[in-house]
Amino acid sequence: MTANAYSMPESNYCAHHSPPQARRYTPRGALSHAAEEAWSITAIQGRLFWRMVLGQFSMKNLNGPLSIAEYAGDSAEAGVASFMSFLVLISLSLGFLNLLPIPILDGGQIVFQLVEWLKGSPLSERAQAFGQQVGIALLILLMGVALFNDIARQFS
């Protein structure tokens, strides 16, 4: 599930534009440039996700597996560089999603660890189980919205 980076004016990665021209970097320069780009894309995802939470950005822009497959095909047809850029975007999207503070994801586990550290003792099994159930429900809701959007796009 990704926010629709292909229609966002903030994004450097657009389905209808070719990727940036190849440049030569030293290994250190390439790592630095890649880290800057990854951070920039992740920051955009964070801002868009927050706007969705606040209702300032439509949930209709949330994509699921059908749209992702379509974008993968479009980017593959555009060439290797476009497809690699798409794979980077998907990878960063999955990493961002995994770090959300939803209990069943890694971000939620980090929150549990912080609470235990602040509390000075482990959370009860009941609290952890409740958190996991809430996390599963949130993920099912998020995936349901993304899949609904995909199906609605297919019929419109």
CNS distance restraints for C-alpha pairs under 8 A (distance, minus, plus):
assign (resid   1 and name CA) (resid  62 and name CA) 6.56 0.50 0.50
assign (resid   1 and name CA) (resid  63 and name CA) 5.15 0.50 0.50
assign (resid   1 and name CA) (resid  64 and name CA) 4.58 0.50 0.50
assign (resid   1 and name CA) (resid  65 and name CA) 6.82 0.50 0.50
assign (resid   1 and name CA) (resid  68 and name CA) 7.71 0.50 0.50
assign (resid   1 and name CA) (resid  93 and name CA) 7.63 0.50 0.50
assign (resid   1 and name CA) (resid  94 and name CA) 7.79 0.50 0.50
assign (resid   1 and name CA) (resid 143 and name CA) 7.08 0.50 0.50
assign (resid   1 and name CA) (resid 146 and name CA) 6.42 0.50 0.50
assign (resid   2 and name CA) (resid  62 and name CA) 5.73 0.50 0.50
assign (resid   2 and name CA) (resid  63 and name CA) 5.17 0.50 0.50
assign (resid   2 and name CA) (resid  64 and name CA) 6.85 0.50 0.50
assign (resid   2 and name CA) (resid  68 and name CA) 7.98 0.50 0.50
assign (resid   2 and name CA) (resid  90 and name CA) 7.43 0.50 0.50
assign (resid   2 and name CA) (resid  93 and name CA) 6.07 0.50 0.50
assign (resid   3 and name CA) (resid  45 and name CA) 7.11 0.50 0.50
assign (resid   3 and name CA) (resid  48 and name CA) 7.30 0.50 0.50
assign (resid   3 and name CA) (resid  49 and name CA) 7.53 0.50 0.50
assign (resid   3 and name CA) (resid  61 and name CA) 5.61 0.50 0.50
assign (resid   3 and name CA) (resid  62 and name CA) 4.58 0.50 0.50
assign (resid   3 and name CA) (resid  63 and name CA) 5.96 0.50 0.50
assign (resid   4 and name CA) (resid   8 and name CA) 6.74 0.50 0.50
assign (resid   4 and name CA) (resid  61 and name CA) 5.21 0.50 0.50
assign (resid   4 and name CA) (resid  62 and name CA) 6.08 0.50 0.50
assign (resid   4 and name CA) (resid  63 and name CA) 6.24 0.50 0.50
assign (resid   5 and name CA) (resid  11 and name CA) 6.02 0.50 0.50
assign (resid   5 and name CA) (resid  13 and name CA) 6.98 0.50 0.50
assign (resid   5 and name CA) (resid  14 and name CA) 7.15 0.50 0.50
assign (resid   6 and name CA) (resid  11 and name CA) 7.29 0.50 0.50
assign (resid   6 and name CA) (resid  13 and name CA) 6.49 0.50 0.50
assign (resid   6 and name CA) (resid  14 and name CA) 4.67 0.50 0.50
assign (resid   6 and name CA) (resid  15 and name CA) 5.68 0.50 0.50
assign (resid   7 and name CA) (resid  11 and name CA) 7.98 0.50 0.50
assign (resid   7 and name CA) (resid  14 and name CA) 6.98 0.50 0.50
assign (resid  10 and name CA) (resid  44 and name CA) 7.21 0.50 0.50
assign (resid  11 and name CA) (resid  41 and name CA) 7.28 0.50 0.50
assign (resid  11 and name CA) (resid  44 and name CA) 7.41 0.50 0.50
assign (resid  13 and name CA) (resid  17 and name CA) 7.63 0.50 0.50
assign (resid  13 and name CA) (resid  19 and name CA) 6.99 0.50 0.50
assign (resid  13 and name CA) (resid  85 and name CA) 7.19 0.50 0.50
assign (resid  13 and name CA) (resid  86 and name CA) 7.70 0.50 0.50
assign (resid  14 and name CA) (resid  18 and name CA) 7.64 0.50 0.50
assign (resid  15 and name CA) (resid  71 and name CA) 7.48 0.50 0.50
assign (resid  15 and name CA) (resid  74 and name CA) 7.12 0.50 0.50
assign (resid  15 and name CA) (resid  75 and name CA) 6.53 0.50 0.50
assign (resid  18 and name CA) (resid  78 and name CA) 7.68 0.50 0.50
assign (resid  18 and name CA) (resid  82 and name CA) 6.76 0.50 0.50
assign (resid  19 and name CA) (resid  81 and name CA) 6.62 0.50 0.50
assign (resid  19 and name CA) (resid  82 and name CA) 5.92 0.50 0.50
assign (resid  19 and name CA) (resid  85 and name CA) 7.48 0.50 0.50
assign (resid  25 and name CA) (resid  29 and name CA) 5.32 0.50 0.50
assign (resid  25 and name CA) (resid  30 and name CA) 5.17 0.50 0.50
assign (resid  26 and name CA) (resid  30 and name CA) 5.93 0.50 0.50
assign (resid  27 and name CA) (resid  31 and name CA) 6.23 0.50 0.50
assign (resid  28 and name CA) (resid  32 and name CA) 6.18 0.50 0.50
assign (resid  29 and name CA) (resid  33 and name CA) 6.00 0.50 0.50
assign (resid  30 and name CA) (resid  34 and name CA) 5.97 0.50 0.50
assign (resid  31 and name CA) (resid  35 and name CA) 6.09 0.50 0.50
assign (resid  32 and name CA) (resid  36 and name CA) 6.24 0.50 0.50
assign (resid  33 and name CA) (resid  37 and name CA) 6.19 0.50 0.50
assign (resid  34 and name CA) (resid  38 and name CA) 6.01 0.50 0.50
assign (resid  35 and name CA) (resid  39 and name CA) 6.03 0.50 0.50
assign (resid  36 and name CA) (resid  40 and name CA) 6.09 0.50 0.50
assign (resid  37 and name CA) (resid  41 and name CA) 6.17 0.50 0.50
assign (resid  38 and name CA) (resid  42 and name CA) 6.09 0.50 0.50
assign (resid  38 and name CA) (resid  92 and name CA) 7.23 0.50 0.50
assign (resid  39 and name CA) (resid  43 and name CA) 5.99 0.50 0.50
assign (resid  40 and name CA) (resid  44 and name CA) 6.30 0.50 0.50
assign (resid  41 and name CA) (resid  45 and name CA) 6.30 0.50 0.50
assign (resid  41 and name CA) (resid  89 and name CA) 7.59 0.50 0.50
assign (resid  41 and name CA) (resid  92 and name CA) 7.63 0.50 0.50
assign (resid  42 and name CA) (resid  46 and name CA) 6.15 0.50 0.50
assign (resid  42 and name CA) (resid  92 and name CA) 6.52 0.50 0.50
assign (resid  42 and name CA) (resid  93 and name CA) 7.39 0.50 0.50
assign (resid  42 and name CA) (resid  96 and name CA) 6.85 0.50 0.50
assign (resid  43 and name CA) (resid  47 and name CA) 6.20 0.50 0.50
assign (resid  44 and name CA) (resid  48 and name CA) 6.12 0.50 0.50
assign (resid  45 and name CA) (resid  49 and name CA) 5.98 0.50 0.50
assign (resid  45 and name CA) (resid  93 and name CA) 7.37 0.50 0.50
assign (resid  45 and name CA) (resid  96 and name CA) 7.64 0.50 0.50
assign (resid  46 and name CA) (resid  50 and name CA) 6.11 0.50 0.50
assign (resid  46 and name CA) (resid  96 and name CA) 7.74 0.50 0.50
assign (resid  47 and name CA) (resid  51 and name CA) 6.15 0.50 0.50
assign (resid  48 and name CA) (resid  52 and name CA) 6.21 0.50 0.50
assign (resid  48 and name CA) (resid  57 and name CA) 6.89 0.50 0.50
assign (resid  49 and name CA) (resid  53 and name CA) 6.32 0.50 0.50
assign (resid  50 and name CA) (resid  54 and name CA) 6.24 0.50 0.50
assign (resid  51 and name CA) (resid  55 and name CA) 5.97 0.50 0.50
assign (resid  51 and name CA) (resid  56 and name CA) 4.88 0.50 0.50
assign (resid  51 and name CA) (resid  57 and name CA) 5.12 0.50 0.50
assign (resid  52 and name CA) (resid  56 and name CA) 5.85 0.50 0.50
assign (resid  52 and name CA) (resid  57 and name CA) 4.67 0.50 0.50
assign (resid  52 and name CA) (resid  58 and name CA) 6.07 0.50 0.50
assign (resid  52 and name CA) (resid  59 and name CA) 6.11 0.50 0.50
assign (resid  57 and name CA) (resid  61 and name CA) 7.83 0.50 0.50
assign (resid  59 and name CA) (resid 145 and name CA) 7.72 0.50 0.50
assign (resid  60 and name CA) (resid 146 and name CA) 7.91 0.50 0.50
assign (resid  60 and name CA) (resid 149 and name CA) 5.96 0.50 0.50
assign (resid  61 and name CA) (resid 149 and name CA) 7.89 0.50 0.50
assign (resid  62 and name CA) (resid 145 and name CA) 7.51 0.50 0.50
assign (resid  62 and name CA) (resid 146 and name CA) 5.38 0.50 0.50
assign (resid  62 and name CA) (resid 149 and name CA) 7.07 0.50 0.50
assign (resid  63 and name CA) (resid  67 and name CA) 5.74 0.50 0.50
assign (resid  63 and name CA) (resid  68 and name CA) 6.77 0.50 0.50
assign (resid  63 and name CA) (resid 146 and name CA) 5.03 0.50 0.50
assign (resid  63 and name CA) (resid 147 and name CA) 7.25 0.50 0.50
assign (resid  63 and name CA) (resid 149 and name CA) 6.73 0.50 0.50
assign (resid  63 and name CA) (resid 150 and name CA) 6.41 0.50 0.50
assign (resid  64 and name CA) (resid  68 and name CA) 6.15 0.50 0.50
assign (resid  64 and name CA) (resid 143 and name CA) 7.05 0.50 0.50
assign (resid  64 and name CA) (resid 146 and name CA) 4.55 0.50 0.50
assign (resid  64 and name CA) (resid 147 and name CA) 5.15 0.50 0.50
assign (resid  64 and name CA) (resid 149 and name CA) 7.47 0.50 0.50
assign (resid  64 and name CA) (resid 150 and name CA) 6.07 0.50 0.50
assign (resid  65 and name CA) (resid  69 and name CA) 6.03 0.50 0.50
assign (resid  65 and name CA) (resid 147 and name CA) 7.09 0.50 0.50
assign (resid  65 and name CA) (resid 150 and name CA) 7.65 0.50 0.50
assign (resid  66 and name CA) (resid  70 and name CA) 6.29 0.50 0.50
assign (resid  66 and name CA) (resid 147 and name CA) 7.55 0.50 0.50
assign (resid  66 and name CA) (resid 150 and name CA) 5.85 0.50 0.50
assign (resid  66 and name CA) (resid 151 and name CA) 7.86 0.50 0.50
assign (resid  67 and name CA) (resid  71 and name CA) 6.09 0.50 0.50
assign (resid  67 and name CA) (resid 150 and name CA) 6.01 0.50 0.50
assign (resid  68 and name CA) (resid  72 and name CA) 6.01 0.50 0.50
assign (resid  69 and name CA) (resid  73 and name CA) 6.25 0.50 0.50
assign (resid  70 and name CA) (resid  74 and name CA) 6.25 0.50 0.50
assign (resid  71 and name CA) (resid  75 and name CA) 5.98 0.50 0.50
assign (resid  71 and name CA) (resid  86 and name CA) 7.92 0.50 0.50
assign (resid  72 and name CA) (resid  76 and name CA) 6.02 0.50 0.50
assign (resid  72 and name CA) (resid  83 and name CA) 6.78 0.50 0.50
assign (resid  72 and name CA) (resid  86 and name CA) 6.86 0.50 0.50
assign (resid  73 and name CA) (resid  77 and name CA) 6.17 0.50 0.50
assign (resid  74 and name CA) (resid  78 and name CA) 6.36 0.50 0.50
assign (resid  75 and name CA) (resid  79 and name CA) 6.60 0.50 0.50
assign (resid  75 and name CA) (resid  80 and name CA) 7.97 0.50 0.50
assign (resid  75 and name CA) (resid  82 and name CA) 5.18 0.50 0.50
assign (resid  75 and name CA) (resid  83 and name CA) 4.70 0.50 0.50
assign (resid  75 and name CA) (resid  86 and name CA) 6.67 0.50 0.50
assign (resid  76 and name CA) (resid  80 and name CA) 6.33 0.50 0.50
assign (resid  76 and name CA) (resid  82 and name CA) 6.67 0.50 0.50
assign (resid  76 and name CA) (resid  83 and name CA) 4.82 0.50 0.50
assign (resid  78 and name CA) (resid  82 and name CA) 5.99 0.50 0.50
assign (resid  78 and name CA) (resid  83 and name CA) 7.34 0.50 0.50
assign (resid  79 and name CA) (resid  83 and name CA) 6.25 0.50 0.50
assign (resid  80 and name CA) (resid  84 and name CA) 6.03 0.50 0.50
assign (resid  81 and name CA) (resid  85 and name CA) 6.16 0.50 0.50
assign (resid  82 and name CA) (resid  86 and name CA) 6.18 0.50 0.50
assign (resid  83 and name CA) (resid  87 and name CA) 6.23 0.50 0.50
assign (resid  84 and name CA) (resid  88 and name CA) 6.23 0.50 0.50
assign (resid  85 and name CA) (resid  89 and name CA) 6.30 0.50 0.50
assign (resid  86 and name CA) (resid  90 and name CA) 6.25 0.50 0.50
assign (resid  87 and name CA) (resid  91 and name CA) 6.03 0.50 0.50
assign (resid  88 and name CA) (resid  92 and name CA) 6.13 0.50 0.50
assign (resid  89 and name CA) (resid  93 and name CA) 6.04 0.50 0.50
assign (resid  90 and name CA) (resid  94 and name CA) 6.17 0.50 0.50
assign (resid  91 and name CA) (resid  95 and name CA) 6.26 0.50 0.50
assign (resid  92 and name CA) (resid  96 and name CA) 6.08 0.50 0.50
assign (resid  93 and name CA) (resid  97 and name CA) 6.09 0.50 0.50
assign (resid  94 and name CA) (resid  98 and name CA) 6.04 0.50 0.50
assign (resid  95 and name CA) (resid  99 and name CA) 6.40 0.50 0.50
assign (resid  96 and name CA) (resid 100 and name CA) 6.66 0.50 0.50
assign (resid  98 and name CA) (resid 105 and name CA) 5.48 0.50 0.50
assign (resid  98 and name CA) (resid 106 and name CA) 5.75 0.50 0.50
assign (resid  98 and name CA) (resid 107 and name CA) 6.23 0.50 0.50
assign (resid  99 and name CA) (resid 105 and name CA) 6.75 0.50 0.50
assign (resid  99 and name CA) (resid 106 and name CA) 5.61 0.50 0.50
assign (resid  99 and name CA) (resid 107 and name CA) 3.93 0.50 0.50
assign (resid  99 and name CA) (resid 108 and name CA) 7.38 0.50 0.50
assign (resid 100 and name CA) (resid 105 and name CA) 7.07 0.50 0.50
assign (resid 100 and name CA) (resid 106 and name CA) 7.59 0.50 0.50
assign (resid 100 and name CA) (resid 107 and name CA) 4.91 0.50 0.50
assign (resid 100 and name CA) (resid 108 and name CA) 6.75 0.50 0.50
assign (resid 101 and name CA) (resid 105 and name CA) 7.20 0.50 0.50
assign (resid 101 and name CA) (resid 106 and name CA) 7.67 0.50 0.50
assign (resid 101 and name CA) (resid 107 and name CA) 4.44 0.50 0.50
assign (resid 101 and name CA) (resid 108 and name CA) 4.19 0.50 0.50
assign (resid 101 and name CA) (resid 109 and name CA) 7.76 0.50 0.50
assign (resid 101 and name CA) (resid 110 and name CA) 7.70 0.50 0.50
assign (resid 101 and name CA) (resid 111 and name CA) 6.50 0.50 0.50
assign (resid 102 and name CA) (resid 106 and name CA) 7.85 0.50 0.50
assign (resid 102 and name CA) (resid 107 and name CA) 6.25 0.50 0.50
assign (resid 102 and name CA) (resid 108 and name CA) 4.46 0.50 0.50
assign (resid 102 and name CA) (resid 134 and name CA) 7.94 0.50 0.50
assign (resid 102 and name CA) (resid 135 and name CA) 5.10 0.50 0.50
assign (resid 102 and name CA) (resid 138 and name CA) 7.56 0.50 0.50
assign (resid 103 and name CA) (resid 107 and name CA) 7.05 0.50 0.50
assign (resid 103 and name CA) (resid 108 and name CA) 3.67 0.50 0.50
assign (resid 103 and name CA) (resid 109 and name CA) 5.85 0.50 0.50
assign (resid 103 and name CA) (resid 111 and name CA) 7.64 0.50 0.50
assign (resid 103 and name CA) (resid 112 and name CA) 7.50 0.50 0.50
assign (resid 103 and name CA) (resid 131 and name CA) 5.45 0.50 0.50
assign (resid 103 and name CA) (resid 132 and name CA) 5.36 0.50 0.50
assign (resid 103 and name CA) (resid 134 and name CA) 7.34 0.50 0.50
assign (resid 103 and name CA) (resid 135 and name CA) 4.97 0.50 0.50
assign (resid 104 and name CA) (resid 108 and name CA) 6.02 0.50 0.50
assign (resid 104 and name CA) (resid 109 and name CA) 7.00 0.50 0.50
assign (resid 104 and name CA) (resid 131 and name CA) 7.54 0.50 0.50
assign (resid 104 and name CA) (resid 132 and name CA) 5.20 0.50 0.50
assign (resid 104 and name CA) (resid 135 and name CA) 5.17 0.50 0.50
assign (resid 104 and name CA) (resid 136 and name CA) 6.54 0.50 0.50
assign (resid 105 and name CA) (resid 109 and name CA) 6.47 0.50 0.50
assign (resid 105 and name CA) (resid 135 and name CA) 7.63 0.50 0.50
assign (resid 106 and name CA) (resid 110 and name CA) 6.27 0.50 0.50
assign (resid 107 and name CA) (resid 111 and name CA) 6.40 0.50 0.50
assign (resid 108 and name CA) (resid 112 and name CA) 6.20 0.50 0.50
assign (resid 109 and name CA) (resid 113 and name CA) 6.16 0.50 0.50
assign (resid 110 and name CA) (resid 114 and name CA) 6.19 0.50 0.50
assign (resid 111 and name CA) (resid 115 and name CA) 6.15 0.50 0.50
assign (resid 112 and name CA) (resid 116 and name CA) 6.16 0.50 0.50
assign (resid 112 and name CA) (resid 123 and name CA) 7.72 0.50 0.50
assign (resid 113 and name CA) (resid 117 and name CA) 6.06 0.50 0.50
assign (resid 114 and name CA) (resid 118 and name CA) 6.08 0.50 0.50
assign (resid 115 and name CA) (resid 119 and name CA) 5.85 0.50 0.50
assign (resid 115 and name CA) (resid 123 and name CA) 7.89 0.50 0.50
assign (resid 116 and name CA) (resid 120 and name CA) 5.69 0.50 0.50
assign (resid 116 and name CA) (resid 121 and name CA) 5.42 0.50 0.50
assign (resid 116 and name CA) (resid 122 and name CA) 5.12 0.50 0.50
assign (resid 116 and name CA) (resid 123 and name CA) 6.16 0.50 0.50
assign (resid 117 and name CA) (resid 121 and name CA) 6.93 0.50 0.50
assign (resid 123 and name CA) (resid 127 and name CA) 6.27 0.50 0.50
assign (resid 123 and name CA) (resid 128 and name CA) 6.55 0.50 0.50
assign (resid 124 and name CA) (resid 128 and name CA) 6.34 0.50 0.50
assign (resid 125 and name CA) (resid 129 and name CA) 6.00 0.50 0.50
assign (resid 126 and name CA) (resid 130 and name CA) 6.08 0.50 0.50
assign (resid 127 and name CA) (resid 131 and name CA) 6.12 0.50 0.50
assign (resid 128 and name CA) (resid 132 and name CA) 6.18 0.50 0.50
assign (resid 129 and name CA) (resid 133 and name CA) 6.22 0.50 0.50
assign (resid 130 and name CA) (resid 134 and name CA) 6.22 0.50 0.50
assign (resid 131 and name CA) (resid 135 and name CA) 6.06 0.50 0.50
assign (resid 132 and name CA) (resid 136 and name CA) 6.14 0.50 0.50
assign (resid 133 and name CA) (resid 137 and name CA) 6.20 0.50 0.50
assign (resid 134 and name CA) (resid 138 and name CA) 6.16 0.50 0.50
assign (resid 135 and name CA) (resid 139 and name CA) 6.18 0.50 0.50
assign (resid 136 and name CA) (resid 140 and name CA) 6.09 0.50 0.50
assign (resid 137 and name CA) (resid 141 and name CA) 6.11 0.50 0.50
assign (resid 138 and name CA) (resid 142 and name CA) 6.11 0.50 0.50
assign (resid 139 and name CA) (resid 143 and name CA) 6.00 0.50 0.50
assign (resid 140 and name CA) (resid 144 and name CA) 5.84 0.50 0.50
assign (resid 141 and name CA) (resid 145 and name CA) 6.19 0.50 0.50
assign (resid 142 and name CA) (resid 146 and name CA) 6.30 0.50 0.50
assign (resid 143 and name CA) (resid 147 and name CA) 6.05 0.50 0.50
assign (resid 144 and name CA) (resid 148 and name CA) 5.95 0.50 0.50
assign (resid 145 and name CA) (resid 149 and name CA) 6.11 0.50 0.50
assign (resid 146 and name CA) (resid 150 and name CA) 6.30 0.50 0.50
assign (resid 147 and name CA) (resid 151 and name CA) 6.22 0.50 0.50
assign (resid 148 and name CA) (resid 152 and name CA) 5.99 0.50 0.50
assign (resid 149 and name CA) (resid 153 and name CA) 6.11 0.50 0.50
assign (resid 150 and name CA) (resid 154 and name CA) 6.41 0.50 0.50
assign (resid 151 and name CA) (resid 155 and name CA) 6.60 0.50 0.50
assign (resid 152 and name CA) (resid 156 and name CA) 6.25 0.50 0.50
